[in-house]
Amino acid sequence: RASSYRPFASPWGEPETTLGGRVLQIVAGSVADEPVPHGRTSGAVVALADGGLGVVTGDGVLRVDRVGLDGDVLDAADLLAPEQSLGD
Protein backbone atom coordinates (compact mmCIF):
# COMPACT_ATOMS: atom_id res chain seq x y z
CA ARG A 1 0.00 0.00 0.00
CA ALA A 2 2.79 2.42 0.76
CA SER A 3 3.77 2.67 -2.90
CA SER A 4 0.21 2.77 -4.28
CA TYR A 5 -0.56 6.17 -5.74
CA ARG A 6 -3.95 5.28 -7.23
CA PRO A 7 -5.73 7.02 -8.84
CA PHE A 8 -2.41 8.58 -9.92
CA ALA A 9 0.37 6.75 -11.75
CA SER A 10 3.09 5.33 -9.53
CA PRO A 11 6.57 6.73 -10.24
CA TRP A 12 7.92 3.17 -9.77
CA GLY A 13 5.30 1.36 -11.83
CA GLU A 14 3.40 -1.70 -10.67
CA PRO A 15 4.24 -5.39 -10.64
CA GLU A 16 3.47 -6.90 -14.02
CA THR A 17 2.88 -10.34 -15.47
CA THR A 18 1.13 -11.62 -18.55
CA LEU A 19 -2.23 -13.24 -19.17
CA GLY A 20 -2.88 -14.65 -22.61
CA GLY A 21 0.03 -12.65 -24.02
CA ARG A 22 -1.31 -9.35 -22.63
CA VAL A 23 0.42 -7.30 -19.91
CA LEU A 24 -1.41 -7.47 -16.58
CA GLN A 25 -0.56 -5.20 -13.63
CA ILE A 26 -1.15 -6.30 -10.05
CA VAL A 27 -2.71 -3.12 -8.66
CA ALA A 28 -3.82 -4.28 -5.20
CA GLY A 29 -2.86 -7.40 -3.34
CA SER A 30 -1.43 -8.78 -0.13
CA VAL A 31 0.22 -11.89 1.23
CA ALA A 32 -2.38 -14.65 1.64
CA ASP A 33 -2.22 -16.60 4.88
CA GLU A 34 -2.73 -19.92 3.10
CA PRO A 35 -0.39 -22.70 2.03
CA VAL A 36 0.36 -23.35 -1.61
CA PRO A 37 -2.15 -25.94 -2.85
CA HIS A 38 -0.53 -29.29 -3.63
CA GLY A 39 0.74 -29.58 -7.17
CA ARG A 40 0.41 -25.87 -8.02
CA THR A 41 3.37 -24.02 -9.49
CA SER A 42 4.25 -20.33 -9.72
CA GLY A 43 1.73 -18.36 -11.74
CA ALA A 44 -1.25 -20.61 -11.00
CA VAL A 45 -4.43 -18.75 -10.05
CA VAL A 46 -6.09 -20.39 -7.03
CA ALA A 47 -9.29 -19.89 -5.04
CA LEU A 48 -8.74 -18.71 -1.48
CA ALA A 49 -10.73 -20.00 1.50
CA ASP A 50 -12.47 -16.62 1.92
CA GLY A 51 -13.66 -16.59 -1.70
CA GLY A 52 -10.88 -14.34 -3.00
CA LEU A 53 -8.27 -15.18 -5.61
CA GLY A 54 -4.58 -15.77 -5.21
CA VAL A 55 -1.57 -16.43 -7.40
CA VAL A 56 1.05 -18.96 -6.42
CA THR A 57 4.54 -17.46 -6.14
CA GLY A 58 7.92 -18.93 -5.30
CA ASP A 59 7.37 -17.93 -1.66
CA GLY A 60 3.68 -18.68 -1.10
CA VAL A 61 0.39 -17.25 -2.28
CA LEU A 62 -0.27 -13.61 -3.22
CA ARG A 63 -3.87 -12.49 -2.75
CA VAL A 64 -4.86 -10.42 -5.80
CA ASP A 65 -7.71 -7.94 -5.31
CA ARG A 66 -7.36 -5.50 -8.24
CA VAL A 67 -5.64 -5.80 -11.60
CA GLY A 68 -4.87 -3.42 -14.45
CA LEU A 69 -5.37 -4.35 -18.08
CA ASP A 70 -5.27 -2.04 -21.11
CA GLY A 71 -5.51 1.05 -18.91
CA ASP A 72 -8.53 -0.18 -16.92
CA VAL A 73 -8.47 -1.24 -13.27
CA LEU A 74 -10.70 -4.20 -12.51
CA ASP A 75 -11.59 -6.45 -9.61
CA ALA A 76 -9.43 -9.54 -9.95
CA ALA A 77 -12.56 -11.75 -10.07
CA ASP A 78 -13.71 -9.91 -13.20
CA LEU A 79 -10.67 -11.16 -15.11
CA LEU A 80 -9.08 -14.08 -13.29
CA ALA A 81 -10.39 -17.54 -12.43
CA PRO A 82 -8.92 -20.56 -10.69
CA GLU A 83 -7.01 -22.88 -13.01
CA GLN A 84 -5.69 -19.98 -15.13
CA SER A 85 -1.96 -19.42 -15.29
CA LEU A 86 -0.20 -16.06 -15.30
CA GLY A 87 3.15 -15.39 -16.91
CA ASP A 88 2.50 -17.48 -19.99
Buried (B, 14 or more C-beta within 10 A) or exposed (E): EEEEEEEEEEEEEBEEBEBEEEEBBBBBBEEBEBEBEEEBEEBBBBBBEEEBBBBBBEEEBBBBBBBBBEEEEBEBEEBBEEEBBBEE
